[in-house]
Amino acid sequence: MDLSIARASRYTRAGVRWARLLVRGKPAPGLRVFYGHDHVPAPGERAAGGTAKAQKLSERFPNSPSDFSVLYLGSTWLPRDLGPLLRLARRRQIPVVVNQDGVGYPGWAGDGADAFNRPLRRALEAADHVLYQSEFSKRSADHFLGEARGSWEVLPNAVDVDHFTPAENRPADGPVLLLGGDQTQAYRIELALRTLGALLPRHPDARLLVTGRLVSPAGRLVDALGLRNHVELVGEYTQREAPAVFRRAHFLLHTKVMDPCPTLVLEAMATGLPVVYPASGGTVELVGDEGGVGVPHPESWERDEPPSPEALADAVDRVLADLPRYAARARARAVERFSLEPWLERHSVLFSELVSR
């Protein structure tokens, strides 16, 4: 769809919603959830971050833009009309739940960190209950946004372990590394390519699958490192297509540092992919000792300093030396700790408590 048409359609939906909201007045009893946006991606459609969480929740708690009794906001998918929505919720005593992911810190947001954090802080301060996605999310939010005024808990992201299942047969060649999600920071794909370059002398058949949108072209570095026949750009994928993408690889190479709670990592583990990653952020909490190998590196809010490609390549070798056991333990950890159903049930209990107050 043309961007101007899509924008006009979005504004039209928002206008209609506000007209209905102002006419309806205080919501009637009962549980109806609004995620701050008039459209939530349907099951199977492409979704990431806050949209992916709303997509999962809306199957159990449908999106109710013009007649809601709970306002649920994902910090990575805040609406443009956040201020008016929060004022409306306060005036009509509608509980606000914030799912808090990461924050803007100088290492990646630079001089824009304060501007990035401003709406996050506004939502957090208005929240009746905050769901921090990891202990790291809580610490970083306390540091940059301030402590929650309402109640809070740590509730990690979840994965549908019946949809994300291991392959019956992994690729016979390889090893095959997967760099999943969108590549929105240049260092992430560069580090993955250099890690592959460090692996090739030991594993001449090693390959790297790169998914999602690229923030910058990778072709020049691919050629400079002699990786042209070892790298495949897979492109974007939907949640329905994701398991098939994961099953093409032996493990996930997750190069983002200070990542708060990457659902990508949970999806990989559920699919039987161990994770090699920089040992920082919430990723450490997700992977643990069973699901892969974390590589230490300097941790700082002021500068992103990932581990060296050689250190990540050594971690890849460590996983490869015991791949079947790592794969089984990654899957087991995802099933035991991060399954979707308990996550949905916790939301159900929370919503019921909030609307009955």
C-alpha positions in Angstrom: 0.0 0.0 0.0 1.2 3.6 -0.8 2.6 5.2 2.4 0.5 8.3 2.0 -2.7 6.1 1.7 -1.6 4.0 4.7 -1.0 7.2 6.8 -4.4 8.6 5.8 -6.1 5.4 6.7 -4.4 5.3 10.1 -5.4 8.9 10.9 -9.0 8.2 9.8 -9.2 5.2 12.1 -7.8 7.2 15.0 -10.3 10.0 14.3 -13.2 7.6 14.3 -11.9 5.9 17.5 -11.7 9.2 19.3 -15.1 10.3 18.3 -16.5 7.0 19.7 -14.5 7.2 22.9 -15.7 10.7 23.6 -19.3 9.8 23.0 -19.2 6.5 25.1 -18.0 8.0 28.4 -16.8 5.7 31.2 -16.5 2.0 30.0 -19.0 -0.6 31.0 -18.0 -3.4 33.4 -16.0 -6.3 31.9 -12.6 -6.9 30.4 -11.7 -5.3 27.1 -8.1 -4.5 26.2 -6.7 -1.7 24.0 -3.1 -1.9 22.8 -2.9 1.8 21.9 -3.2 1.2 18.1 -6.3 0.7 16.0 -4.7 -2.2 14.1 -2.8 -5.2 15.6 -1.1 -7.6 13.2 -3.2 -10.7 12.6 -1.8 -14.1 13.4 0.8 -15.0 10.8 1.5 -11.4 9.8 4.9 -9.8 10.3 5.4 -8.5 13.8 8.3 -7.6 16.0 8.9 -6.0 19.4 5.7 -4.5 20.9 3.6 -5.5 17.9 4.5 -9.2 18.4 3.4 -9.0 22.1 0.1 -7.4 21.1 -0.3 -9.9 18.4 0.0 -12.8 20.9 -2.2 -11.2 23.5 -4.9 -10.1 21.1 -5.7 -13.7 20.2 -6.9 -14.2 23.8 -7.8 -10.5 24.5 -9.0 -8.9 21.3 -8.1 -5.3 20.6 -10.9 -2.9 21.6 -9.9 0.5 20.5 -13.1 2.4 21.2 -14.5 0.6 24.3 -11.8 -0.6 26.6 -11.4 -1.2 30.3 -7.6 -1.8 30.3 -5.0 0.2 28.4 -2.0 -2.0 27.6 1.1 -0.3 26.2 4.3 -1.9 24.9 7.3 0.4 25.4 8.6 -0.4 21.9 5.2 0.3 20.3 3.8 3.4 22.0 1.0 5.3 20.2 1.4 8.7 18.7 -1.5 9.9 20.8 0.0 8.6 24.1 -0.6 11.8 26.0 -4.4 12.0 25.3 -4.8 8.3 25.9 -3.2 8.5 29.3 -5.3 11.5 30.3 -8.4 9.7 29.2 -7.5 6.6 31.2 -6.8 8.7 34.3 -10.0 10.6 34.0 -12.1 7.5 33.5 -10.1 5.4 36.0 -9.1 2.9 33.3 -6.0 0.9 34.6 -2.8 1.2 32.5 -0.4 -1.7 32.1 3.0 -1.0 30.6 5.2 -3.8 29.2 8.7 -2.3 29.6 11.5 -3.4 27.4 14.6 -1.4 26.9 15.6 2.3 27.2 17.6 4.8 25.2 21.1 4.9 26.5 24.0 6.9 25.1 25.9 3.9 23.8 23.3 3.4 21.0 21.0 6.4 21.2 23.7 9.0 21.5 22.5 12.6 22.0 18.9 11.4 21.2 18.7 9.2 24.4 16.7 11.8 26.4 14.2 12.4 23.6 13.9 8.6 23.1 13.2 8.1 26.9 10.7 10.9 27.3 7.6 9.0 26.2 8.8 5.8 27.9 9.0 7.8 31.2 5.6 9.3 30.7 4.0 5.9 30.2 5.9 4.4 33.1 4.9 7.1 35.5 1.2 6.7 34.5 1.2 2.9 34.8 -0.9 1.1 37.4 1.2 -2.0 36.8 4.5 -2.5 35.0 5.7 -5.7 33.5 9.5 -5.6 33.1 10.7 -8.0 30.5 13.8 -8.9 32.5 15.8 -8.0 35.6 18.0 -6.0 33.2 15.0 -4.1 31.9 14.1 -3.2 35.5 17.6 -2.0 36.3 17.9 0.1 33.1 14.5 1.6 33.5 15.1 2.5 37.1 18.4 4.2 36.0 17.1 6.2 33.0 13.3 6.5 33.6 12.9 6.3 37.3 11.2 3.7 39.5 7.6 2.6 38.8 5.0 4.4 40.8 2.5 1.5 40.7 3.0 -2.2 41.3 5.4 -4.1 39.1 6.9 -7.5 38.4 9.4 -9.2 36.1 7.7 -11.2 33.4 9.9 -12.3 30.5 8.7 -12.6 27.0 7.2 -15.9 25.8 7.3 -18.2 22.8 4.8 -20.6 21.3 6.7 -23.8 21.8 4.1 -25.7 19.7 4.8 -23.5 16.7 8.5 -23.2 17.2 9.7 -26.8 17.2 13.0 -28.4 16.2 13.7 -29.7 12.8 13.7 -33.4 12.2 16.9 -33.1 10.4 19.4 -30.3 10.6 21.5 -29.2 7.5 24.1 -31.9 6.7 26.7 -29.3 5.8 27.9 -26.3 7.7 28.0 -25.2 10.4 25.2 -22.8 9.6 24.9 -19.7 11.7 21.7 -17.6 11.8 21.7 -13.8 12.4 18.0 -13.4 13.0 15.6 -10.4 13.3 16.2 -7.1 11.7 19.8 -5.7 11.4 19.1 -2.2 12.7 22.6 -1.5 14.0 25.6 -1.7 11.7 27.9 -3.3 14.2 25.6 -6.3 14.5 25.9 -7.6 10.9 29.6 -6.5 10.7 30.4 -8.6 13.8 28.5 -11.6 12.5 30.4 -11.4 9.1 33.8 -11.1 10.8 32.9 -14.0 13.1 32.1 -16.1 10.1 35.5 -15.0 8.6 37.2 -16.1 11.8 35.4 -19.5 11.5 36.2 -20.3 7.9 39.8 -21.4 8.4 38.5 -24.0 10.9 35.2 -24.8 9.1 35.5 -24.1 5.3 31.8 -25.0 4.8 30.5 -22.6 7.4 27.7 -20.4 6.3 25.7 -17.4 7.6 22.0 -16.7 7.1 21.1 -13.0 7.5 17.5 -12.1 7.9 15.4 -8.9 8.1 16.0 -5.3 7.1 19.6 -4.1 6.8 20.5 -0.7 8.1 23.4 -0.5 5.6 24.5 -2.6 2.6 26.6 -5.6 3.5 28.0 -6.5 0.0 31.3 -4.5 0.3 32.3 -6.2 3.6 31.2 -9.6 2.3 33.5 -9.2 -0.7 36.3 -7.8 1.4 36.2 -10.8 3.7 35.9 -13.3 0.9 32.5 -14.5 2.1 30.4 -14.2 -1.1 29.7 -17.9 -1.3 29.1 -18.3 2.5 26.4 -15.6 3.2 22.7 -15.7 2.3 20.4 -12.7 2.7 17.1 -14.2 3.6 15.1 -11.1 3.9 12.0 -10.4 6.1 9.8 -13.1 7.4 6.5 -13.5 9.3 5.9 -15.4 12.5 4.3 -18.1 10.5 7.4 -18.5 8.4 9.9 -18.1 11.2 10.3 -21.7 12.3 11.2 -22.8 8.8 14.0 -20.1 8.8 15.3 -21.3 12.2 15.4 -24.9 11.1 17.8 -24.1 8.3 20.5 -23.3 10.9 22.5 -25.1 13.6 22.5 -22.2 16.1 21.7 -18.5 16.6 24.5 -16.0 16.5 23.0 -13.1 18.4 25.4 -10.1 18.2 23.4 -7.4 19.9 24.9 -6.2 23.2 22.8 -5.1 26.2 19.6 -6.6 24.7 16.8 -6.3 27.2 14.7 -9.5 26.4 15.0 -10.6 22.8 12.1 -12.9 21.8 14.2 -13.9 18.9 16.5 -15.8 21.3 13.5 -17.6 22.8 12.2 -18.6 19.4 15.7 -20.0 18.4 15.9 -22.0 21.7 12.4 -23.4 21.2 13.5 -24.5 17.7 16.5 -26.3 19.2 19.1 -23.7 18.3 21.7 -22.9 21.0 22.7 -19.3 21.2 26.1 -17.7 21.0 25.9 -14.1 22.1 27.6 -11.2 24.0 27.1 -11.9 27.7 25.2 -8.8 28.7 21.6 -7.5 29.1 18.7 -9.7 29.5 19.9 -12.3 27.1 22.0 -13.8 29.9 18.8 -14.4 31.9 17.1 -16.1 28.9 19.9 -18.4 27.8 21.3 -19.3 31.2 24.0 -22.0 31.3 22.0 -24.5 29.3 20.9 -22.7 26.2 24.2 -21.6 24.7 27.4 -19.7 25.4 27.8 -16.1 26.3 31.0 -14.2 25.6 32.1 -11.6 28.1 32.7 -8.1 27.0 33.0 -4.6 28.5 29.5 -3.3 29.6 28.9 0.4 29.6 26.0 2.7 29.1 28.3 5.2 27.3 29.6 2.9 24.5 28.6 -0.4 22.9 31.7 -2.6 23.0 30.9 -6.1 21.7 33.3 -9.1 22.0 35.8 -9.8 19.3 34.9 -11.9 16.3 37.6 -14.4 17.4 36.0 -14.8 20.8 32.6 -15.4 19.3 34.1 -17.9 16.9 35.7 -19.8 19.8 32.3 -19.9 21.5 30.8 -21.3 18.3 33.4 -24.1 18.4 32.5 -24.8 22.0 28.9 -25.3 21.1 29.7 -27.4 18.0 31.8 -29.7 20.1 28.6 -30.7 22.0 25.9 -29.5 19.7 23.2 -32.2 20.3 23.3 -31.7 24.0 23.2 -27.9 23.7 20.3 -28.1 21.3 18.3 -30.4 23.6 18.9 -28.2 26.6 18.0 -25.0 24.7 14.7 -26.5 23.7 14.0 -27.8 27.2 14.8 -24.4 28.8 12.4 -22.6 26.4 9.6 -25.1 27.1 10.1 -25.1 30.9 10.6 -21.4 31.4 9.2 -19.3 28.5 6.1 -21.1 27.1 3.3 -18.9 25.9 0.4 -20.3 27.9 1.7 -19.4 31.4 2.5 -15.9 30.1 -1.1 -15.5 28.7 -2.5 -16.9 32.0 -0.5 -14.4 34.0 -2.0 -11.6 31.9 -5.5 -13.0 32.4 -5.1 -12.9 36.2 -3.5 -9.4 36.1 -6.3 -8.0 33.9 -9.0 -9.5 36.1 -7.4 -8.0 39.2 -7.1 -4.6 37.7 -10.6 -4.2 36.4 -12.1 -5.5 39.6 -10.5 -2.8 41.7 
